[in-house]
Amino acid sequence: MKSIFFTALALGVSLQAFSQDFKASDIKKHIEFLASDDLEGRGTGSLGEIKAANYIAEQFKNAGLKPAGKDATYFQPFQVTYGIDGVPHMVTSRNVIGFLDNGAEKTVVVGAHYDHLGKGYQSGSLSPDSKNKIHNGADDNASGTTGLIELAKYFAGNNRNEKRNLLFMAFSGEELGLLGSKYFTESPTIPLKSVSAMINMDMIGRLDDAKGVIISGWGTSPIWGQVIPNLAAKNKIRYTVDSSGVGASDHTSFYLKNIPVVQFFTGTHSDYHKMSDDIEKINFEGEAHILKLIAGVLEKVASEEKEPVFAEAGNPHAGRTTSNFKVTLGVMPDYSYQGKGLRIDGITKTRPADKAGMQAGDIVIKLAGKEISSIYDYMDVLGKHEKGQRVEVEFLRDQVKRVAEITF
């Protein structure tokens, strides 16, 4: 547990006054290791990912965080199955979790995924002829993992007790479908009801001052609109917002458990999921600038008297476009589901699936007359339809077949 810096509080020094500049040299050191060829792209369950996990755990230990994984370690292992050359294989992956105990009842989670695409055998590479080629993932997401390490070091050493504990978590399996964060929210190492909010960092290494950052999850709690604008102005960082709590990163798993979330992201680029996502293109000074903003947000949220209020977020009004499909059901697929069909993990309000009465947990087995055996069948159907078209959907709920009409 951190000691309280009574003198500063007695003098009325503001929380923000404690903020220090994060060092570009420290950021570079972490990314150089995490995105090195020696780690071979940190593929889920690979030796390179284990080396990365050990490095993160060592950083947490050096900062003074308590182990918050399984069996009094920093690691939370879980099983993952994915195809290599079309053949399914089960591997063990692990989240890396450190706890900063402030003696509080509630906890704020700070997260980033540390896995990437390895040597191109797991799905996701956008480089041609990528098999057996290292995908270092400097921006995606050595940059976010580095932010996690630096924030852990800062808050563990700031000689102050916030009103909430802080749980720092590096997720694995994100590239395969948010598997690590989903596993944690289903098998948490602290009571999930004690989590006040979750702050996520995914690809924060390429700040362009003219474009700024994209902040997702804005609509999941009023607190983000109350806290972030002034801090962004003070730090002279431009930003655009995405109101949705559902997106292509680990904050989604927490939003689906009715926890306020926010994510920081510097935007897509031509090296996304390619072998060319290397350290030479990282803006170290820019990431240091972003971390100062995130530290300010975390200080505010972790020190509020009242709990952040959760809100069901509307549809995105800015940020990443994750597909080129003209239509959608408005569902979050359960990427960890191994059975036949498409299991739904979450549903966006007022979108086609919600209007048709579908629910989280339903398993889509037929859509527009096509049997749905996997997410790829589902994507194939979406790609063949236009807005306004009506189709029939068959799904299982509690092993009972149901039929509904969907209007895209």
Helices and strands as residue ranges (DSSP letters): H 6-10, G 15-18, H 24-34, G 37-42, H 47-63, E 66-67, G 70-72, E 75-84, E 87-100, E 107-113, I 138-143, H 144-156, E 165-171, G 174-176, H 179-186, G 192-194, E 195-201, E 213-216, G 218-220, H 222-234, E 239-242, H 251-255, E 261-265, G 279-281, H 284-303, E 331-333, E 342-347, H 352-355, E 363-367, E 370-371, H 375-382, E 390-397, E 400-407
